[in-house]
Amino acid sequence: MRFENKTAVVTGGSRGIGFAIASRLAKEGANIAILYVGDESEGLKAKEELLKFGTKVEQYFCDVSNFEASKQVVEKVIEDFGGIDILVNNAGITRDKLVLNMDEKDFDAVIGVNLKGTFNMIKHTYKHFMKKRYGRIVSTSSIIGIIGNAGQANYAASKAGIIALTKSVAKELAGRGVTANAVAPGYIGTDMTNVLSDKVKDAMKAQIPAKRIGTPEDVADVVAFLCSDDAAYVTGEVIRVDGGLAM
């Protein structure tokens, strides 16, 4: 039980990759605070699923792009759980369009949730981790933040920004026993990709050396390692979870 008596905050934790991460951490003993937006029933359903692991679980509605709302939810989690040991920044959105057709709102929305949201959560847990002289920060980037992609300039910029933010925070906090790392998933089977046609999925798989689309659990396995004390000497890293796609 690598995470017994530890508390993890997982943003975007009610479904997809975020839920897989929350499940993996809870399975290994972590208490879980899920941050989500959208329908409250989704957050409650995720909470009920996670409670089967026997740890404390609470769900919190929070738009992480909102600086003040993020601050308030961090304070509430600390009050409810007695502290935070792990922060997983997973909340993210897409607004895919060619730059030619992308308006300011499309760009700002994606930067706001994906990049500013990650900054907000790190900002509001920063002093807490410093005082504890312990913390694990893992943020979800993407291979698109490494290689770019037509029609995803806003998403690519946000995910590249997460990489740079991670490396900077890692340098700032390394001396305090706090690590900051990122994962960069490739094609992962989630709600977004499950609606694609078999033809499109086959075309995607043909590009991947591993010849399969990844699962949320593939990402969760790597995140769990980075959150654990097994990775105490790993910081400032970006680990691709892409079946070799971006080699």
WOJO-V538769 format. One record per residue. N is the residue number from 1. RES is the residue in three letters. SS is DSSP state (helix for helix, strand for strand, loop for the rest). PHI is phi in whole degrees, 0 to 359 (none if undefined). PSI is psi in whole degrees, 0 to 359 (999 if undefined). Layout:
# WOJO-V538769
<<N,RES,SS,PHI,PSI> <N,RES,SS,PHI,PSI>>
This chain:
# WOJO-V538769
<<1,MET,loop,none,84> <2,ARG,loop,294,338> <3,PHE,loop,242,21> <4,GLU,loop,300,134> <5,ASN,loop,68,15> <6,LYS,loop,252,151> <7,THR,strand,245,130> <8,ALA,strand,243,134> <9,VAL,strand,259,126> <10,VAL,strand,237,112> <11,THR,strand,278,147> <12,GLY,loop,61,37> <13,GLY,loop,267,7> <14,SER,loop,271,348> <15,ARG,loop,201,172> <16,GLY,helix,59,221> <17,ILE,helix,299,319> <18,GLY,helix,299,318> <19,PHE,helix,292,322> <20,ALA,helix,298,320> <21,ILE,helix,295,312> <22,ALA,helix,301,319> <23,SER,helix,296,316> <24,ARG,helix,296,317> <25,LEU,helix,292,319> <26,ALA,helix,295,320> <27,LYS,helix,301,329> <28,GLU,loop,261,19> <29,GLY,loop,104,358> <30,ALA,loop,282,142> <31,ASN,strand,283,143> <32,ILE,strand,236,131> <33,ALA,strand,248,112> <34,ILE,strand,269,129> <35,LEU,strand,253,134> <36,TYR,strand,211,163> <37,VAL,loop,234,166> <38,GLY,loop,101,209> <39,ASP,loop,291,131> <40,GLU,helix,299,328> <41,SER,helix,298,330> <42,GLU,helix,293,317> <43,GLY,helix,295,319> <44,LEU,helix,294,320> <45,LYS,helix,297,317> <46,ALA,helix,297,319> <47,LYS,helix,300,313> <48,GLU,helix,299,320> <49,GLU,helix,295,320> <50,LEU,helix,284,332> <51,LEU,helix,298,340> <52,LYS,loop,295,343> <53,PHE,loop,277,354> <54,GLY,loop,84,14> <55,THR,loop,251,172> <56,LYS,loop,284,134> <57,VAL,strand,222,133> <58,GLU,strand,224,151> <59,GLN,strand,243,144> <60,TYR,strand,225,128> <61,PHE,strand,284,127> <62,CYS,loop,200,125> <63,ASP,loop,274,103> <64,VAL,loop,294,344> <65,SER,loop,287,347> <66,ASN,loop,269,115> <67,PHE,helix,301,312> <68,GLU,helix,290,320> <69,ALA,helix,297,321> <70,SER,helix,296,319> <71,LYS,helix,299,314> <72,GLN,helix,296,321> <73,VAL,helix,288,325> <74,VAL,helix,297,315> <75,GLU,helix,298,321> <76,LYS,helix,292,319> <77,VAL,helix,297,317> <78,ILE,helix,299,320> <79,GLU,helix,295,316> <80,ASP,helix,286,324> <81,PHE,helix,253,348> <82,GLY,loop,87,1> <83,GLY,loop,155,172> <84,ILE,loop,230,134> <85,ASP,loop,249,330> <86,ILE,strand,227,134> <87,LEU,strand,238,120> <88,VAL,strand,247,112> <89,ASN,strand,269,101> <90,ASN,loop,239,345> <91,ALA,loop,301,134> <92,GLY,loop,196,153> <93,ILE,loop,224,166> <94,THR,loop,233,151> <95,ARG,loop,216,73> <96,ASP,loop,284,125> <97,LYS,strand,199,154> <98,LEU,loop,297,150> <99,VAL,loop,306,325> <100,LEU,loop,306,323> <101,ASN,loop,255,356> <102,MET,loop,278,126> <103,ASP,loop,262,176> <104,GLU,helix,299,322> <105,LYS,helix,296,321> <106,ASP,helix,299,316> <107,PHE,helix,291,310> <108,ASP,helix,296,322> <109,ALA,helix,297,316> <110,VAL,helix,289,316> <111,ILE,helix,298,320> <112,GLY,helix,298,313> <113,VAL,helix,283,308> <114,ASN,helix,289,311> <115,LEU,helix,265,307> <116,LYS,helix,295,324> <117,GLY,helix,300,320> <118,THR,helix,295,316> <119,PHE,helix,301,313> <120,ASN,helix,303,314> <121,MET,helix,292,321> <122,ILE,helix,294,315> <123,LYS,helix,305,314> <124,HIS,helix,277,349> <125,THR,helix,256,351> <126,TYR,helix,304,305> <127,LYS,helix,294,324> <128,HIS,helix,299,314> <129,PHE,helix,295,320> <130,MET,helix,300,316> <131,LYS,helix,293,322> <132,LYS,helix,288,338> <133,ARG,loop,57,37> <134,TYR,loop,198,143> <135,GLY,strand,175,151> <136,ARG,strand,233,119> <137,ILE,strand,246,122> <138,VAL,strand,231,126> <139,SER,strand,241,142> <140,THR,strand,271,110> <141,SER,loop,264,220> <142,SER,loop,190,155> <143,ILE,loop,296,339> <144,ILE,helix,294,332> <145,GLY,helix,287,348> <146,ILE,helix,259,317> <147,ILE,helix,251,348> <148,GLY,loop,74,168> <149,ASN,loop,197,133> <150,ALA,loop,300,135> <151,GLY,loop,85,1> <152,GLN,strand,226,39> <153,ALA,helix,300,320> <154,ASN,helix,292,315> <155,TYR,helix,295,315> <156,ALA,helix,299,317> <157,ALA,helix,297,318> <158,SER,helix,294,319> <159,LYS,helix,284,327> <160,ALA,helix,293,322> <161,GLY,helix,298,323> <162,ILE,helix,298,321> <163,ILE,helix,298,312> <164,ALA,helix,294,320> <165,LEU,helix,299,316> <166,THR,helix,301,313> <167,LYS,helix,296,322> <168,SER,helix,292,315> <169,VAL,helix,295,322> <170,ALA,helix,301,318> <171,LYS,helix,292,324> <172,GLU,helix,291,323> <173,LEU,helix,255,354> <174,ALA,helix,304,321> <175,GLY,helix,288,352> <176,ARG,helix,256,12> <177,GLY,loop,78,18> <178,VAL,strand,248,130> <179,THR,strand,254,151> <180,ALA,strand,223,120> <181,ASN,strand,223,169> <182,ALA,strand,225,153> <183,VAL,strand,246,147> <184,ALA,strand,236,88> <185,PRO,strand,293,153> <186,GLY,loop,262,227> <187,TYR,loop,284,115> <188,ILE,strand,239,138> <189,GLY,strand,287,99> <190,THR,loop,229,185> <191,ASP,helix,305,325> <192,MET,helix,291,323> <193,THR,helix,267,338> <194,ASN,helix,293,338> <195,VAL,loop,278,353> <196,LEU,loop,288,154> <197,SER,loop,289,159> <198,ASP,helix,300,325> <199,LYS,helix,297,316> <200,VAL,helix,293,318> <201,LYS,helix,298,319> <202,ASP,helix,296,322> <203,ALA,helix,294,321> <204,MET,helix,296,313> <205,LYS,helix,298,327> <206,ALA,helix,296,336> <207,GLN,helix,276,346> <208,ILE,loop,263,122> <209,PRO,loop,306,326> <210,ALA,loop,285,350> <211,LYS,loop,61,32> <212,ARG,loop,205,154> <213,ILE,loop,279,139> <214,GLY,strand,288,166> <215,THR,strand,248,158> <216,PRO,helix,304,327> <217,GLU,helix,293,329> <218,ASP,helix,300,319> <219,VAL,helix,288,317> <220,ALA,helix,300,324> <221,ASP,helix,299,317> <222,VAL,helix,289,319> <223,VAL,helix,299,318> <224,ALA,helix,300,318> <225,PHE,helix,300,313> <226,LEU,helix,293,334> <227,CYS,helix,278,346> <228,SER,loop,269,168> <229,ASP,helix,287,348> <230,ASP,helix,297,337> <231,ALA,helix,253,27> <232,ALA,loop,299,336> <233,TYR,loop,252,20> <234,VAL,loop,245,117> <235,THR,loop,208,150> <236,GLY,loop,76,14> <237,GLU,loop,265,153> <238,VAL,strand,236,113> <239,ILE,strand,256,119> <240,ARG,strand,286,134> <241,VAL,strand,238,80> <242,ASP,loop,218,11> <243,GLY,loop,63,20> <244,GLY,loop,92,7> <245,LEU,loop,301,320> <246,ALA,loop,259,22> <247,MET,loop,296,999>>
